[in-house]
C-alpha cells in the first residue's frame, strides 16, 4: 500500500484526522489519572503482601518521616503515597517530552507516535502483571516516559493548523486533557470493583493483582490507539521541514531551554511552568479544603472535580476557539491568568459552597483560556523545524510543575492551613502575569 503523499511546502495545509490526536492525548491523560482513586487500596494491598520491606518499605519510611514532621500522623500516608507515584509519572514526562519532540522534528511525527503509543500500551500490560510494588513502579516509570509523546501530538496539531487557527487546535488539545482528567479516575474507580483474583486466585502467581482490570482496560484502549494511528494517521511533517537531530546531551530540558530555544519562547515556558505549578497544587489540595472547611463527602468531592473538568472541557473545546480570533492569544492568556488569580483568592476566603464553586469556576475558566493560548504562543514563536523540540520543552516543564506543585501545596496546606496556602497561590500568580505582560503578540500571518 502506497503511503499518502506528503504535502508540498506552500500548498494549503490539509486537514489532519484530529480524532487520532485527540484519542492519543486523551489516553495519555487517562493513564496519568486512572490510578488516582486506587492509591489507598494499592497501599493496603502491597503493604499486606510485602510489609515494610524492599522498595515499598523504603518509600513508606520516608513518607512516615515526612508525615510526622508535618504533624499529620497516619492521616496523610495514603495521600503522600499517591503523590509519590504521581510525581514519578510526571518526572519521566519532564525528562522525555523534549527527547520525543526533538526526534519527531528529525524523523517525523508518525513514527515517534507509533513507537511511544505502543510503549504506553506495554506499560499498562506490565501493570496488569505487577504482582510486586517494584513492578508497579517500573510500569509507572515506563508509562511516564512514553507519555512524553504529548509534545509530538501537540506538534502534529501545530503542523496542520495555520497561525490564525493555532489556538483553536490547541483548544482541542486542552479539551482532550480535561476529558482525560474527568474520566480517568472514574474508569479506575469503576473497574477496580472487578477483582480477577476473586474468581481465579491462582492467577496471583502470574502477577495478576486487584488492579489488573483497570490496567487491562487502559491496555485495550492504548492498543486501539496504536492500530488507529497505523491506519489513519498521515505524516504531518514533510521531509523538507525536518531539522537535523541535536546531540543527546542537548536534549535534556534544561540544556535545550538555554541553548536551542529563543528568549520569547523561554519566557512563555516560564509563564506556563509557574501557572501549572500553582494550579496543580490547588487540584491536589482541593479535596482537603472541601472536606475540612465544608465537610464534603467523597461523592461531593467527586462532583466538585467533575465540575472543574466540565468547565475546562467547555472552555478549551468551545470558548477559546471563538475568542482568540477576536482578542489574540496573548490577551486571552493574560485574562486566563488573572481569572486563576481571582479564583485563588476566592478559595482562600470562601465561607460557603456557592462561593467555593464560584472560585473554582473562575480558576477552571482561567486555566481553560490560558493553557491553549500559551501552547499556541510557543508554537507561533517557533520555527517550523523546531516545533517538536520547543513544544517538548514546554510540555516537559508543565510536567515538572505538576510533579512539584502538589508536594509544595501539601507542605504549605498542612503547615500553614488552607487560607494562607491559597492566598500565597494567588500572590504567586502575579509572577506569570507580570512575565506575560512582557511577551509580544504573535504574528498572525505566515
C-alpha positions in Angstrom: 0.0 0.0 0.0 1.5 3.4 -1.1 1.6 5.9 1.8 -0.3 9.2 1.3 1.9 11.8 -0.3 3.4 14.4 1.9 2.3 18.0 1.5 4.4 20.2 -0.7 5.6 23.4 1.0 3.5 26.3 0.0 0.4 24.2 -0.5 -2.6 24.8 1.8 -2.4 22.8 5.0 -4.6 19.7 4.6 -6.8 18.6 7.5 -5.4 16.0 9.9 -7.7 13.4 11.4 -7.8 15.2 14.7 -9.7 12.3 16.2 -6.4 10.3 16.2 -4.6 13.1 18.1 -7.5 13.6 20.4 -7.5 9.9 21.4 -3.7 9.9 21.8 -3.8 12.8 24.2 -6.9 11.5 26.0 -5.3 8.1 26.6 -2.1 9.8 28.0 -4.2 11.7 30.5 -6.3 8.7 31.4 -3.0 6.9 32.0 -2.0 9.7 34.4 -5.2 9.9 36.3 -6.8 6.4 36.2 -4.7 5.4 39.2 -5.8 8.3 41.4 -8.8 6.6 43.2 -6.7 3.4 43.7 -3.9 4.8 45.8 -5.4 3.9 49.3 -6.3 0.4 48.3 -3.0 -0.1 46.4 -1.1 0.9 49.6 -3.2 -1.6 51.6 -2.7 -4.4 49.1 1.1 -4.1 48.7 1.6 -3.4 52.4 -0.3 -6.5 53.3 1.6 -8.6 50.7 5.2 -7.2 51.2 5.1 -5.5 54.6 7.7 -2.8 55.3 10.4 -4.4 53.2 12.2 -3.6 50.0 11.3 -0.6 47.9 7.9 -0.2 49.5 9.4 -0.2 53.0 11.9 2.5 51.9 9.1 4.6 50.4 6.8 4.3 53.4 9.7 5.0 55.8 10.3 8.3 54.0 6.6 9.1 54.0 6.1 8.4 57.7 9.1 10.6 58.5 7.7 13.5 56.4 4.1 12.9 57.7 5.4 13.0 61.3 7.3 16.2 60.6 4.1 17.7 59.2 2.2 16.6 62.3 -0.2 14.5 60.2 0.5 11.1 61.5 -1.2 8.3 59.6 -3.8 10.6 58.1 -1.6 11.7 55.1 0.2 8.4 54.4 -2.1 7.3 51.5 -2.1 10.9 50.1 1.7 11.1 50.1 2.0 7.6 48.7 -0.2 8.7 45.8 1.9 11.9 45.4 5.0 9.7 45.2 3.5 7.6 42.3 2.1 10.6 40.6 5.3 12.5 40.7 7.2 9.6 39.3 5.0 9.7 36.2 5.3 13.5 35.8 9.1 13.5 36.3 9.5 11.0 33.5 7.3 13.1 31.3 9.6 16.1 32.1 12.7 14.1 31.1 11.3 12.5 27.9 9.0 15.1 26.3 11.9 17.1 24.8 13.5 13.9 23.6 10.4 12.7 21.7 9.6 16.1 20.4 13.2 16.6 19.1 13.2 13.2 17.5 9.9 13.9 15.8 11.4 17.0 14.3 14.0 14.8 12.7 12.1 11.6 11.6 8.5 12.8 11.5 5.6 12.6 13.9 4.0 9.3 12.8 7.0 7.1 13.6 7.5 8.5 17.1 3.8 8.4 17.9 3.6 4.8 16.9 6.6 3.8 18.9 5.6 5.7 22.1 1.9 4.7 22.0 3.0 1.1 21.7 5.2 1.7 24.7 2.3 3.2 26.6 0.3 0.0 25.9 3.2 -2.1 27.1 3.4 -0.1 30.3 -0.2 -0.9 31.0 0.4 -4.6 30.3 3.3 -4.5 32.8 0.8 -3.0 35.3 -1.6 -5.9 34.6 1.1 -8.3 35.9 2.5 -6.1 38.7 2.4 -8.6 41.5 5.0 -6.6 43.3 5.4 -3.0 44.2 8.7 -2.8 42.3 6.9 -3.9 39.1 4.2 -1.3 39.7 6.8 1.4 40.0 8.6 0.3 36.8 5.2 0.3 35.0 4.6 3.9 36.1 8.1 5.0 35.2 7.9 3.4 31.7 4.4 4.8 31.2 5.5 8.3 32.2 8.5 8.1 29.8 6.2 7.1 26.9 3.6 9.7 27.7 6.2 12.3 26.9 4.8 12.0 23.4 2.3 14.7 24.3 4.8 17.0 22.7 4.7 15.1 19.5 0.9 15.0 19.3 0.8 18.8 20.0 3.4 19.4 17.4 1.3 17.5 14.8 -1.6 19.8 15.5 0.8 22.8 15.0 2.0 21.3 11.7 -1.5 21.3 10.2 -3.0 24.5 11.6 -2.5 28.0 10.3 -1.3 30.7 12.5 -4.8 32.1 12.7 -6.3 28.7 13.8 -3.4 27.5 16.0 -5.2 28.4 19.3 -8.3 26.5 18.1 -6.2 23.4 17.5 -4.6 23.8 20.9 -8.0 24.2 22.4 -8.8 20.7 21.1 -5.6 19.5 22.8 -6.8 21.1 26.1 -10.3 19.5 25.7 -8.6 16.1 25.5 -6.7 16.9 28.6 -9.8 17.9 30.5 -11.8 14.9 29.4 -8.9 12.6 30.4 -8.8 14.1 33.9 -12.5 13.8 34.3 -13.0 10.2 33.0 -9.7 8.7 34.1 -10.4 8.5 37.8 -14.0 7.3 37.0 -12.6 4.5 34.9 -10.2 3.5 37.6 -12.9 3.5 40.2 -15.4 1.5 38.2 -13.1 -1.2 37.0 -11.4 -1.5 40.4 -14.6 -3.2 41.6 -13.7 -6.2 39.4 -11.0 -8.3 41.0 -9.9 -11.2 38.9 -8.4 -12.9 42.0 -11.9 -13.3 43.4 -12.6 -15.9 40.7 -9.1 -17.1 39.9 -6.9 -16.9 43.0 -4.2 -19.0 41.3 -3.5 -16.2 38.8 -1.7 -14.3 41.6 1.3 -16.5 40.8 1.5 -14.7 37.4 1.4 -11.3 38.9 -2.4 -10.7 38.5 -3.4 -8.2 41.2 -6.7 -6.5 42.4 -5.9 -3.6 40.0 -5.3 -5.6 36.8 -8.8 -4.9 35.3 -8.3 -1.1 35.2 -4.9 -1.8 33.7 -6.4 -4.2 31.1 -8.9 -1.6 30.1 -6.2 1.0 29.6 -4.1 -1.5 27.7 -7.0 -2.3 25.3 -7.6 1.5 24.8 -3.9 2.1 24.1 -3.8 -0.9 21.7 -6.7 0.5 19.8 -5.0 3.8 19.6 -1.8 2.2 18.1 -4.0 0.4 15.4 -5.8 3.7 14.7 -2.6 5.7 14.3 -1.2 3.0 12.0 -4.3 3.0 9.8 -5.4 6.7 9.9 -2.5 9.0 10.9 -0.9 10.6 7.9 2.6 12.1 8.4 2.2 15.9 9.1 5.9 17.0 8.9 7.3 16.9 5.3 11.0 15.9 4.9 11.8 19.4 3.7 10.7 20.9 7.1 12.6 18.4 9.2 15.5 19.5 11.4 18.9 17.9 12.0 19.0 15.9 15.2 20.6 17.6 18.2 23.2 15.6 20.2 21.7 13.6 23.0 23.4 15.8 25.6 21.4 18.7 24.2 18.1 17.0 24.5 17.7 17.5 28.3 15.0 20.0 29.1 17.4 22.4 30.9 20.1 22.4 28.2 17.5 22.7 25.4 15.9 25.6 27.2 19.2 27.5 27.5 20.9 26.7 24.2 18.4 25.9 21.5 15.2 28.0 22.1 14.7 31.7 21.7 14.2 34.1 24.6 10.5 34.8 23.9 9.7 31.0 24.0 11.7 30.7 27.2 9.6 33.4 28.8 6.4 31.7 27.7 7.6 28.4 29.1 8.4 30.1 32.4 4.9 31.6 32.5 3.3 28.2 31.9 5.5 26.5 34.5 4.7 28.8 37.3 1.0 28.8 36.4 0.9 24.9 36.3 2.9 24.7 39.5 0.3 26.8 41.3 -2.8 25.3 39.6 -1.7 21.7 40.2 -1.2 22.4 43.8 -4.8 23.7 44.0 -6.0 20.5 42.3 -4.1 18.3 44.8 -5.3 20.2 47.9 -8.9 20.8 46.8 -10.2 17.6 48.4 -8.8 18.6 51.8 -10.2 22.1 51.5 -13.7 20.7 50.7 -13.6 18.2 53.5 -12.0 20.3 56.2 -13.8 23.6 55.6 -17.2 22.4 54.2 -17.5 18.9 55.4 -17.8 17.4 51.9 -18.2 13.7 51.5 -16.2 11.6 48.9 -19.2 11.8 46.5 -19.4 15.6 46.9 -15.7 16.0 46.3 -16.0 13.8 43.1 -18.8 16.1 41.8 -16.5 19.1 42.5 -13.8 17.5 40.4 -16.2 16.7 37.6 -17.4 20.4 37.7 -13.9 21.6 37.2 -13.3 19.1 34.4 -16.5 20.1 32.6 -15.7 23.8 32.8 -12.2 23.1 31.4 -13.6 21.0 28.5 -16.2 23.6 27.6 -13.7 26.4 27.8 -10.9 24.8 25.8 -13.2 23.0 23.3 -15.6 25.9 22.6 -15.0 29.3 24.2 -11.3 29.6 23.3 -11.8 29.0 19.6 -14.3 31.8 19.5 -12.5 34.5 21.5 -8.9 34.0 20.3 -9.5 35.2 16.7 -11.0 38.4 18.1 -8.7 39.2 21.0 -5.5 37.3 20.2 -3.6 34.6 22.1 -1.7 37.0 24.4 -4.7 38.8 25.7 -6.7 35.6 26.2 -3.8 34.0 28.1 -3.4 37.1 30.3 -7.2 37.1 31.0 -7.0 33.5 31.9 -4.1 34.0 34.4 -6.0 36.9 36.0 -9.1 34.7 36.4 -6.9 32.0 38.0 -5.6 34.6 40.4 -9.1 35.7 41.4 -10.0 32.1 41.9 -7.2 31.5 44.3 -8.2 34.4 46.5 -11.9 33.3 46.3 -11.0 29.8 47.5 -8.7 31.2 50.2 -11.6 33.2 51.8 -14.7 31.2 50.7 -17.1 30.6 53.6 -20.0 28.9 51.8 -20.5 26.4 49.0 -21.7 28.9 46.3 -18.5 30.9 46.9 -16.4 27.7 46.6 -18.0 26.9 43.3 -17.6 30.4 42.0 -13.9 30.4 42.9 -13.4 27.0 41.2 -15.3 28.2 38.2 -13.1 31.2 37.8 -10.0 29.0 38.1 -11.2 26.4 35.6 -12.3 29.1 33.1 -9.0 30.9 33.5 -7.0 27.7 33.1 -9.0 26.7 30.1 -8.2 30.1 28.5 -4.5 30.2 29.5 -3.3 26.7 28.6 -4.2 26.5 24.9 -3.3 30.2 24.4 0.2 29.7 25.9 0.7 26.5 23.9 -0.3 28.3 20.7 2.1 31.1 21.5 5.1 28.7 21.9 4.2 27.2 18.6 3.8 30.6 16.9 7.1 31.9 18.3 9.0 28.8 17.0 10.2 28.0 13.5 8.6 25.0 11.8 11.6 22.7 12.1 11.7 23.2 15.9 8.0 22.7 16.7 8.5 19.3 18.3 11.5 20.4 20.4 10.0 23.6 21.6 6.7 22.1 22.5 8.6 19.2 24.1 10.3 21.5 26.5 7.0 23.4 27.1 5.3 20.1 28.0 8.3 19.0 30.0 8.3 22.0 32.3 4.5 21.7 32.6 5.0 18.1 33.8 7.7 19.3 36.2 5.2 21.8 37.6 2.7 19.0 38.0 5.3 17.0 39.9 6.4 19.7 42.3 3.2 21.7 42.7 1.2 19.1 44.7 4.2 18.4 47.0 4.7 22.0 47.8 1.0 22.6 48.2 0.7 19.7 50.6 3.6 21.1 52.8 2.0 24.6 52.8 -1.5 23.4 53.4 -0.6 21.1 56.4 1.8 23.6 58.0 0.0 27.0 57.4 -3.6 26.0 56.6 -5.9 26.5 53.6 -6.4 30.3 53.8 -2.7 31.1 53.8 -1.9 28.4 51.2 -4.5 29.7 48.7 -3.6 33.3 49.4 0.0 32.5 48.6 -1.1 30.8 45.4 -2.9 34.0 44.4 0.2 36.1 45.1 2.4 33.7 43.2 0.2 34.1 40.1 1.4 37.7 39.9 4.7 36.4 38.7 3.4 34.7 35.5 1.1 37.7 34.8 4.0 40.1 35.0 6.1 37.9 32.8 3.3 37.5 30.3 2.9 41.3 30.0 6.4 41.4 28.6 5.5 39.0 25.8 4.9 40.3 22.3 1.7 39.3 20.4 2.5 36.5 17.9 2.4 37.3 14.2 -0.9 36.4 12.8 0.2 35.6 9.2 2.8 33.2 7.8 
